[in-house]
Amino acid sequence: MYGKFQQHLQTELAAIEEAGLYKKERNIVSPQSAEITLEDGSKALNFCANNYLGLADNPRLIEAAKKAMDSKGYGMSSVRFICGTQDKHKELEKAVSDFFHTDDTILYAACFDANGGVFEPLFTAEDAIISDSLNHASIIDGVRLCKAQRFRYANADMADLERCLQEAQSCRFRIIATDGVFSMDGNVAPIDKICDLAEKYDALVMVDESHSAGVVGATGRGVAEQFDCYGRIDIFTGTLGKAFGGAVGGFTTGRKEIIDMLRQRSRPYLFSNSLPPMIVAAGLETFKILSESNELHDRQQENVKYFRDKMMAAGFDIKPTQSAICAVMLYDARLSQEFAARMAEEGIFVTGFYYPVVPKGEARIRVQLSAAHTRAHLDKAIEAFIKVGRELNVIK
Ligand SMILES: *Cc1c(COP(=O)(O)O)cnc(C)c1O
């Protein structure tokens, strides 16, 4: 059997390669950081990680993880409800709830699982899920796993959301689902307006804080802080894999009964292993660091502002950003790939995105700023952007 299937795969893979969509991986030999070392010994500045607060190689997190292995072992060999819950899992859930000002939290192996397991236990064919068109793949998959009716509105378009809410009025329950920050433009969902519409049309609100937590809001508490919407959002999901340390782990946090029901019925929670002690301990240390001072958040925000202002002054077309994501617009797909490749030659890692990841004719370079970047790192990246930008006639 494999022969025919192999041929089929080889043809498909060749087509992916032909279309220039084949994803190659870079082998990093250093820890994840602002400055990384590659297999050939060369160094590069990293502007394409989700390491927003620079915690991915933080010594306090590493120490907490090591200590946890000594005192709590390596793995849990169980799901949470059988024999996979340690005291530290409950402490981490409490720390997440405190951070987001919510009633309770449930941990998952990843936010992909949190989103995959959040809709199906709560909603049925009588209900409606109203989803932003640019939501993350894991929300889309989570919606697919649920029998609820589906409605989709144009990205952050409140008139279109209102249309969906009106169409869904005959359903039993309605929930609006949105990313907090959209990863391609770096724009923040207008949560205050979403909450207003939710109240007007009797809907619940769910926000995925993966790209926004730790970054958005005066102290990085996410969209509820940014828009002063505490108490108006029913469900948050998020990841420990971005700003919060960058390893793995996800969570859903929100109203008490919702979290209770997820513990009873959410399949990625019931049928997948507990987070290992080292991840839980480093997670706890992350929230401890964030409660002690606002320094990392503030540095991250200053870096975004510095980078954006210098790039705009140099003549680049930058999408307005309210997050750690800065989109340098090039519009042309081929140019975006050439630009990113030239930047890599200059020792700067950034990612070029084009259709279908972004709309046709809106190709761009995505730059992700971190608290780990020093002024010298930023200046070097900006210098390289200007050099390559002139070479490729993007700026004068
Ligand atoms: C990264 C991301 C996820 C997935 O998080 P993992 O914990 O890595 O599975 C989910 N939702 C959004 C919006 C993300 O950006």
The ligand as a MOL file (V3000), in Angstrom:
LIG
                    3D

  0  0  0     0  0            999 V3000
M  V30 BEGIN CTAB
M  V30 COUNTS 15 15 0 0 0
M  V30 BEGIN ATOM
M  V30 1 C 0.1650 30.6430 20.0180 0
M  V30 2 C -1.2980 30.6870 20.1090 0
M  V30 3 C -2.0330 29.5760 20.5370 0
M  V30 4 C -1.3900 28.2540 20.8170 0
M  V30 5 O -0.6960 28.2610 22.0250 0
M  V30 6 P 0.1110 26.9500 22.4550 0
M  V30 7 O 0.1260 27.0230 23.9320 0
M  V30 8 O 1.4670 27.0500 21.8210 0
M  V30 9 O -0.6520 25.7810 21.9510 0
M  V30 10 C -3.4080 29.7180 20.6740 0
M  V30 11 N -4.0350 30.8700 20.3870 0
M  V30 12 C -3.3530 31.9430 19.9440 0
M  V30 13 C -4.0910 33.1960 19.6520 0
M  V30 14 C -1.9730 31.8840 19.7850 0
M  V30 15 O -1.3290 32.9480 19.3260 0
M  V30 END ATOM
M  V30 BEGIN BOND
M  V30 1 1 1 2
M  V30 2 1 2 3
M  V30 3 2 2 14
M  V30 4 1 3 4
M  V30 5 2 3 10
M  V30 6 1 4 5
M  V30 7 1 5 6
M  V30 8 2 6 7
M  V30 9 1 6 8
M  V30 10 1 6 9
M  V30 11 1 10 11
M  V30 12 2 11 12
M  V30 13 1 12 13
M  V30 14 1 12 14
M  V30 15 1 14 15
M  V30 END BOND
M  V30 END CTAB
M  END
